[in-house]
Amino acid sequence: MSQTEEKYTVLLSEGNIPQRIPVFETPGKVLARYFDRFDVVHQHGFDFWVHDEFLFHVTDDSVPSVIFEDENGEAYDILFGNVLVFKSNEEGETLPLDGNDLERLADLLKPIRITHRVTRERKTGTVVRP
């Protein structure tokens, strides 16, 4: 009997460290538990799923969940709220992450400390650098 490799998604959220979540059902069902409406940002071979109206809920003291930076450290995409990370195949099918994917994702994610403009409170965010 062959042992099935465990599958995961990663939850990135405001002010929290990335959380690995086991996936025991289809990615679509997992996404439906977190979002009623969602969109996807494809970056670095991963799919970052986010509520499609996240920008409407950003306030002065919101902390980004994910900041995508270029080689020069300039932000080119910023996501707020819960973000779930999956991958996809050549046919566009959404797939959970395996152990190798988690290692590759961990290399991309760099926690940073952000100071709010309003409250001056320090919180942790996550930067994705190439």
Secondary structure, DSSP 4 states (H G I P E B T S, - for coil): -PPPPP-EEEEE-TTS--EEEE--S-HHHHHHHH-SSEEEEEETTEEEEEETTGGGG--TT---SEEEE-TTS-EEEEE-S-EEEEEE-TT--EE-B-HHHHHHHHHHEEEEEEE-TTT--EEEEEEE--
